[in-house]
């Protein structure tokens, strides 16, 4: 745009007139090293968050076991059906927390892509040659072609 239209637009919109020249714009080209460092940083953050969440869940599970022990003492001392109901609810909650801990591991494994080694297995191999050539390849000691002092000697002759 030209300067006149910029001034008119800034007057209409009641904003200060600022013109950014092409030389002043920052260069937004990212090199591959910065992308790799961002990916590495993301992987570290995922690992850190996973470890923190895992420790929190383990602490909650340990606290839950202590609460169950306390509630069992209260339930046996009072013989109240409500106390036993609370114990059963705590047991159910502890079971759910343990399953959440397992699912946390699965989610962490999905969040961090791991390289897999591909093993290629050839099931259908085809040998092109005669049966004599195949026998010579399979059993070198019984081969009709024997190598003596780097010379090929044919047993047929």
C-alpha positions in Angstrom: 0.0 0.0 0.0 1.1 3.5 -0.4 1.6 6.0 2.5 -1.5 7.9 1.8 -3.8 4.9 2.2 -1.9 3.8 5.3 -2.4 7.2 6.9 -6.1 7.2 5.9 -6.7 3.7 7.3 -4.9 4.5 10.6 -7.0 7.7 10.9 -10.2 5.7 10.3 -9.3 2.9 12.7 -7.8 5.3 15.3 -4.5 3.4 15.5 -1.0 4.8 15.2 0.5 4.7 11.8 3.2 2.1 11.6 4.8 1.0 8.4 7.0 -2.1 8.4 9.4 -2.2 5.6 10.5 -5.5 4.0 14.0 -5.2 5.4 12.7 -5.0 8.9 10.7 -8.2 8.9 12.3 -11.1 10.7 13.6 -14.1 8.8 11.3 -17.0 9.7 13.4 -19.8 8.2 13.9 -22.7 10.5 16.9 -25.0 10.0 16.8 -28.7 10.7 18.9 -28.4 13.9 16.3 -26.2 15.6 13.5 -28.7 14.6 15.5 -31.6 16.0 16.1 -29.7 19.2 12.4 -28.9 19.5 11.5 -32.6 19.0 14.2 -33.6 21.6 12.8 -31.0 24.0 9.3 -32.3 23.5 10.4 -35.9 24.2 12.2 -34.7 27.4 9.0 -32.9 28.5 6.9 -36.0 27.8 9.3 -38.1 29.8 9.4 -35.6 32.7 5.6 -35.4 32.8 5.2 -39.1 32.7 7.6 -39.6 35.6 5.9 -36.9 37.6 2.4 -38.3 37.0 3.7 -41.8 37.8 5.2 -40.7 41.1 2.0 -38.8 42.0 -0.1 -41.9 41.2 2.2 -44.1 43.3 2.0 -41.7 46.2 -1.8 -41.7 46.0 -1.9 -45.5 45.8 0.3 -45.8 48.9 -1.9 -43.2 50.8 -4.9 -45.2 49.7 -3.5 -48.4 51.2 -2.9 -46.6 54.5 -6.5 -45.3 54.4 -7.8 -48.8 53.7 -5.9 -50.1 56.8 -7.3 -47.3 58.9 -10.9 -47.8 57.7 -10.6 -51.6 58.2 -9.7 -50.9 61.9 -12.7 -48.5 62.2 -15.0 -51.0 60.5 -14.0 -53.9 62.7 -14.2 -51.8 65.8 -17.6 -50.3 65.1 -19.3 -53.2 63.2 -21.1 -50.6 61.2 -22.4 -51.5 57.7 -21.6 -48.0 56.5 -17.9 -48.4 57.5 -17.7 -51.6 55.5 -19.3 -49.8 52.6 -16.6 -47.1 52.8 -13.9 -49.8 52.8 -15.4 -51.4 49.7 -15.5 -48.1 47.9 -11.9 -47.4 48.8 -10.9 -50.9 47.5 -12.7 -50.2 44.2 -11.0 -46.8 44.0 -7.6 -48.4 44.6 -8.2 -50.9 41.9 -9.1 -48.1 39.4 -6.0 -46.2 40.4 -3.8 -49.2 39.7 -5.4 -49.7 36.3 -4.9 -46.0 35.6 -1.2 -46.4 36.4 -1.0 -49.2 33.8 -2.9 -47.2 31.2 -0.5 -44.3 31.9 2.4 -46.5 30.8 0.6 -47.4 27.6 -0.2 -43.7 26.9 3.5 -42.8 27.5 4.6 -45.5 25.1 2.3 -44.1 22.5 3.4 -40.5 23.1 7.0 -41.4 22.5 7.5 -42.9 19.1 10.2 -45.6 19.2 12.1 -46.8 16.3 11.3 -50.3 15.3 13.8 -52.6 13.6 12.2 -54.3 10.6 13.3 -57.9 10.1 12.9 -59.0 6.6 12.2 -62.7 6.2 12.4 -64.4 2.9 10.1 -67.4 2.7 10.1 -68.0 -1.0 13.7 -68.4 -2.2 14.4 -69.5 -5.8 17.7 -71.1 -6.9 18.4 -70.7 -10.6 20.7 -73.4 -11.7 21.1 -77.2 -12.0 20.8 -79.7 -9.2 24.5 -80.3 -9.6 25.2 -76.6 -8.9 22.9 -76.7 -5.9 24.6 -79.8 -4.5 28.0 -78.1 -4.9 26.8 -75.1 -3.0 25.2 -77.1 -0.2 28.0 -79.6 0.5 31.4 -78.2 -0.4 33.2 -81.2 0.9 31.4 -83.6 -1.4 31.5 -81.2 -4.3 32.5 -82.4 -7.7 34.4 -79.2 -8.1 37.3 -79.1 -5.5 39.6 -76.2 -5.0 43.2 -77.2 -4.5 45.8 -74.5 -4.2 43.5 -71.9 -5.8 43.0 -74.0 -8.9 39.7 -75.5 -9.9 40.0 -79.2 -10.7 37.0 -81.0 -12.1 36.5 -84.6 -10.9 34.7 -85.5 -14.1 37.9 -85.3 -16.2 
